[in-house]
Amino acid sequence: MESGRSAAKDGFANRVEFYATTHFAPVWRLIQRISPLRRQVNRLLINRAILKMPTRPNPLSTMAPYTSWSSLTDRTFDGRHLPPMRPAREPPGLEQTADLFMRRGETILCPKSTVLFAYFAQWFTDGVLRSDRSVPLDHRKNTSNHDIDLSQLYGLNAEVTRLLRTNKAGTLKSQFLNDEEFPPYLCENGVIKPEFRGLSVVQFDKLTIAQKNGLFAMGSDRANSQAGYAMLNVLFLREHNRIARLLADEYPTWDDERLFQTARNILIVELTKIVAGEYLHRRRAPQRPQRPTGSRKEHVEP
């Protein structure tokens, strides 16, 4: 089975550009010999490649309806792509707005997706898109590190990460329940344990003592918000500790800090690969007829 990238949505101009830059080798060699022409052509091609996406930072943010140095550099305010505009008429009423979310007709289940997709989407995006929940509430602001750094597992800063570490062999704190590894419990008798003071949980004060005693100690204040989020944190905690233990066996001279940081680096690469290769770009290649028996063997990609 062969697979290839589809260019159906690239647009006519992009397809022409790709064809021109991957053919006509004699023309390109000639251009490289003529210095003024080479500079102009290289400048044109480089600028076209760079400007396929808008440049960063965004000229506008939620800080103000105009551009300023602060709005360009203060990343606690969300970037915005469109300028503010005055509504041409009154906004729609509640009933008219609710009608947009009504589902009509028969539900058709997706043959390639499950609820795990929604769980992963929420868990992953919460690591990079985090609304500021501090009081007073300001919906324009965020608390994101703006990196794929597994803050869902390790926390937003070094102090939170320190509370979660064993300081032994690069591992994270954990407990075993029925021979399976989980994060440790955050509370005892409804009170956060001294070793975890500094961790937070969304709407902690609204929980019962029994609910507080069932919380896991994890880096994100939203990690206990629903089962899917906690499940993915548990999986990545187990993977971190598995890698850290393997590294400790392979490199016995490494100290705890190096083992921990290396395991974290590996986990971030694993997550990036999952997101880029499975979550975003994975598609099933079309089936092709098999060759008749006795024909030349074809390489089959997994």
Secondary structure, DSSP 4 states (H G I P E B T S, - for coil): -------TTS-HHHHHHHHHHTS-HHHHHHHHHSHHHHHHHHHHHHHHHHTTS--SS-SEETTBSS--HHHHH-TTBPEESS-----SSPPP-HHHHHHTT---S-----TT--HHHHHHHHHHHTTT--B---SS--TTBB---SS-S-HHHH-SSHHHHHHHB-SSTTPBP-EEETTEEEPPBSEETTEE-GGGTT---TTGGGS-HHHHHT-B--SSTTTTSSHHHHHHHHHHHHHHHHHHHHHHHH-TT--HHHHHHHHHHHHHHHHHHHIIIIIIS--PPPP-PPPPTTS-------
